[in-house]
């Protein structure tokens, strides 16, 4: 009987210690999530002239905005799992949308820096990619988003659930976008053309967020995604094969790309000049 009591006592002590440890880790995760970031960021010229709106529409379609926010930008549920609930916001001015609330500064902080209207970091917002957009391009993108048709669609607030808070508390590597980008240098936008220089600029915005700096492979922002491969392997495809892959989603080896992992349907909106520039840049790596 004494042995049983001793075992039960030890088990009880272990349970208490685990509960304390879980509470400490959860509290650490909550503290990281609750950090409020400064709201004084750089500014971009947001012009509503026809050329800017056309450029912004092109960027929104080719840079994956519709993949998360929906074809009409009214928002979607991106992740609904034990660690997280991630809803991509309704970007329109309809009911439940941010379009009627955001100032130009709010748009810029959300798009380029991953900071929400409350000063906290946004969940799985790939601002570490959009951070690299030039002032001209980010301004055009925002100008286009400001004038999309209003859609009434109310979504629940994104949240870290208990498991997500524990993951944040245990991992020093898991960070929100603002932690990743503060102080990071940004490439100057060169003159657009079918050149490796333009390809490097476009890759800094469009490719390296998933495939890593140098495009040698990396982990996409979505923690549920598989690692993205080394893009240097595409050098052997030739320009024609590279372009066809981005447009049709099938590699020269006849392997279909998963659009959930590689958003070729969006990237395929790039014009021929941009795709050739990307291939020329990758060929220099």
N, C-alpha and C positions, 0 to 999 in steps of 0.2 A: 504493500500500500504506500509506504514511504517513497519507493522508487517511482510509482505512478505520479504521486504528488510532485516529486522532484522534476520529472519529465514535463508535466503540465506547467510547472513554474517556469522552466527553461523556455518552453514554447510560448508561454504568455509574455515573457521578457523579450523574446525575439519579435513577436508580433508588435509589441509596443515600440521597440527600436525601429522596426520597419515603418511603422506609422509615423514616427517622428521624422525619419529620413525622408519619407514621401512628402510630408508637410513642408520640410525645408526646401526640397527640390521644387515642389509646386510653387512655393512662395518666390523662389528665385526666378522661375519661369514667368510668373505673374509680373514681377518687377521689370523683367526685360520687355514684356509685352506692353506695359503701361508707360514706358519711356515716351516723353513728349519731345519732339524735335523742334529746333528753331524754325520760325516761319519766314525769316528774311532770306530769300534765295535770289539768285540771278533772275533777270527779267528777259523776256523775248518779245519781239514786235509781233503782235497778233493782228494781222490785217485781213479784212474781209473782201479784198478785191478778187476778181474772178480767177486770176492766175494763182493766187494763194489758196483759194478754195479748191481749185482743181488739183493742186499739189497735195493739199491736205487729204482729199478724198483718195488719191493714189496711195499716199502713205498709210492711211487707215486700212485700206483694202490689202495692201501688200505686207504690212507689218503686224498682222494678226489681231487687230482690235476686235474684229467681228468674231473671231474664234472664241473669245471669252464673253464679250459683251453682247453677242447676238448680231444677226444680220441687220436688225433695225436698231441696234445699240440700246435695247431696253433691258439688258441684263440677263444673266443666266446663273444657275448653280454650277460652279466649277468642281467643287469637291464637297461631298457630304459623307464623312467617314468618322470613325471614333476620335481621331485627334483633332480634326478641324471641320468647321463648316465655312466654306468659302463661296460667297456670292459675288460675282462681278457686277458692279453697280449698273443701275439704269442711268445711262449718260444723257438721256434726253431731258427735255423740260416738262415732260408729262408727270402725272402723279407718281410719287415714289422715286423720281429721278433727281439727279444732282444738277442738271443743266440749268434749272431756274434759280439755283442757290449759289453756284460757284462764281467767284470773281476770276479774272484772268490769272491772278496770283494763285488761287486755289487750283485751277487747271494745271498750271505749270508745276506746282509742288507735287500734285498727284501723278502727273505723267512722267516728269523727269526725275523726281526724287522719291516717289513712293510714300508720300506723306499725306494723310487724309485731312479733312477739314478740322478735325479735333487735335491735329498735331501729332497723331500716333502713326506708326508705320502700317502700311496696307499689307494685307495677306496676298502672297503670290501675285503681286503686281510687278511685271517685268520692267520696272523703271531702271534697273541696272543696264537694260538695253537702250531704252528711250533716253536715258541720261546722255547718251552720246550723239543724239540728234543735234544738229546745228541750231542756232537761234532762229534762222530762217525756216528750217523744216519743222521744228517743234511749234513755232508760231502758226505755221500753215495747218498743221495737224489739229491744233486746238481750235483754230478758226473754223475748220470743217465740222468738228464735233459740236461746236456751239450752235450750229444752225441745222442739225439733223431734225427730222420731224419728231414732234413730241409723242410719246407712247406712255400710257398709264400702265405701270407695272411696279408693284411694291414687293420688295424682297426683304427677308430677314437680314439683320446685321451679321456680317462675318464674325466668327468667334473661334477662339482656341477652347476646345473642350478639355476635360481633365487630363486625358492622355497627352494632348498637345502641349499643355502647360508643363507636364512632367518631361516631355521630350525637350522643350525649350530650356528647362532648368538643368537638364543633364548634359546638353550639348553646347559647347562653346562655339562650334562651327555653324550652328543654325542661327542665322541672323535675318533681320528684316532688311529690306532694300536700303533704307537710309544709312544703316551701319556699313553697308558694302560700298556706297558710292561717295560718301563725304570725303572731299579732298582728292578724288580720282581725276587725273588729267583727261581732257577731252581732245580728240583729234580736230584739227582745223578742217573744214569742209573744202576740198579742192574743187576745181572746175569739173563739172560732170562730163564724162566721156568714157569710152571703152578702154580704160586704162587701169593698171594695177593700183594706182593711187586712189582712184575713185572706188575701186573694189575694196581696198583696205578700209576706207571710210564707211562704206555700206556694210561691210562685214562687222565692223565695230558696233554697229547698231543692231544688225539683223541676225548675226550668226554667233558671235562669241558668247552671248548670254547662255546658250546651251552647250556650244562646242568648245568653250573655253578660250582664253587668250592664246593666240597662235593657232586656234582651231584644231588643236591636237586631241580634243575630246574633253567632256566635262559633264557635270550634273545640271540638268535644267532646273529652273526655279520651282517647278512642281515636284515636291519630294516623292510623289508616287511614280514619276517618270523614270524610265530606264536611262542609264548614262548615254549621252550623245556620242557618236563615233568620231574618230579622227578624220577630218575632211581632206587631209592630204591624199587619201586613197582615191579621191575623185580626179586627181591629176591624169590618171590613165584613161579616163572616159572620153577625153577630147571635148572640145567646145560643144559640138553638136549633141553628144550624149549627155553632157552636163545640162544643157538647155532643155533637152527633151525630158530629163528626169524631173527638173523643177516644174515643168509645165504639165506633165502627165502622171507624175508620181511613180514611175517605173524605171529602175536603173538599167544600164546597158546589159547587166547580167540577168535581166528579166525578173528582178525582185521588186515586188510592190512595196512602196513606203507606207507605213501606218500614219495616216493623217493626224491621229491623236498624238503621236510622238514627233513627227516631222511635218509641220504645217505647210506642205508643198502647195496646197490649194490657195493659200494666201501668198506665199513667196512667188508662185507662178504668175502673179499679177505684175511682177517686175518687168520692165520693158527689156528689149534685146540688149540695149546698151549696158544696162545694169548687170544683167546676167553675164555678159561677156567680160565686164570689168571684174565681177566676182571670180570668174574662172581664171582670169589673168593673175589676180592677186593670189589665189590659192596655188597657182602654178609656180609662184615665187617662193613658197614656204619650204 
